[in-house]
Amino acid sequence: MNPTLSFDDFSKVDLRVGTIIEVNDFPEARRPAYQLTIDFGSLGVKKSSAQITDLYTKEDLLNRQIVAVVNFEKKQIANFMSECLVLGAVNNKKVILLHPENKVKNGSVVS
């Protein structure tokens, strides 16, 4: 388990719901991944790299709502700039995406 965080620490993490609007292969990544373009409503569109090719096809991901951290610093991954972190649960080294049970407005806060 990781060190204990204060509530103030956790409140700095901006978790939002977005809809995947574009999915591309990412052959330059070290591990199999997709390049995702995600619409976060009033926050705009952000890009992310996600190692989720084991369980999801590009068609599965298009128009799917996901949960992501949107206030991390940008991170260079190969020739791609990732602007948010898509969240998932790891099960046997495979990532299962976190998502709202019902459709919500893009940009909705997760609390």
N, C-alpha and C positions, 0 to 999 in steps of 0.2 A: 504494500500500500504506500502511496505517496505521502509526503508531509501534510499535516493538517493546515487548511487555509482558513483565514478569517472570512467572515461574511463580506467585509469590505474588499478583500482580494477577489472573491467570487463575483461580486457586483461589477467588477471591471471587465468581465468577459461578456461580450455582446453576442448573444445567440439569437439568430433570426431564421425565419423560414423563407425559402426561395424556391423558384421553379427552374428546373434545368431546361434551357431553351436551345442549347446546342451541345453536341457530343462529338469529339474527334479522337481518333487514335493518337497515341503519343509514343511513337517508336523510339524517340530519343531518350526516354526515361530508362533508368537502370532496371527497374522492375516493371512488369506490364501495368499500364495505366491509361486512363482517358484524360483528355483535356475537356473540362466542363465550362460552359458559359451559363451563369445563373442569374435570373432576374430577381432582385430583392426589392421590387416596387420603388418606393420613394428613395431608397438608398442607392438605386441604380443597378447596373449590371456588373458582376464581378466574375473573375475566372479562377478556376481551381484545378489542380491536378489530383486525381484520385485513383488509388490502386484497388479498383473494384471490378476488374475484368473477370475474375473467377466466377462471380455470381450474377453479373449483369451484362446484358448486351447493350449496344448503343440505343437500340429501339426501346428496350426496357426503361432506359433512363430519360429519354426525351419526354418532356412535360411532367416529370415526376417532381413532387415537392420534397425538399430535403431540409435538414437543419444544419446550420453552419455557424462557425465563429467568424464574424465579419470585421473584427477590429485587431487582428494580428498584423504585424508588419508584413509587407510583401516579401515573398521568398522566391529566389531564382531556382528553378528546377530544370536542368539542362538548358534548353533555349527558350524556356517558358517562364513567365512571371505569374506565380500563384498569389491571389489576392485575398483568399479566404480558406478556411479549413472545413471541409465537409465532414460531418460526424457520423460515426458508425460504431457498432459493437463488433469486437473481434471474436470469432468462433472458429477454432481449428485453423487459425491463420487466414481466415477469409473474413472480409468486412461486410457486415450487414448494415445498410444505411438506416439512420434514424429519420423518421418522418412523422408528420402529424397524421392522426387517425382519420380526420376529415379535412377537406380542402379549406385553407385559410388564406387571408390576404397576404400576398408577397410582402416581405419586410416585417411581418408580425414578430413581436418579441417572444422569445421562449424564456419562461421563468420557472 
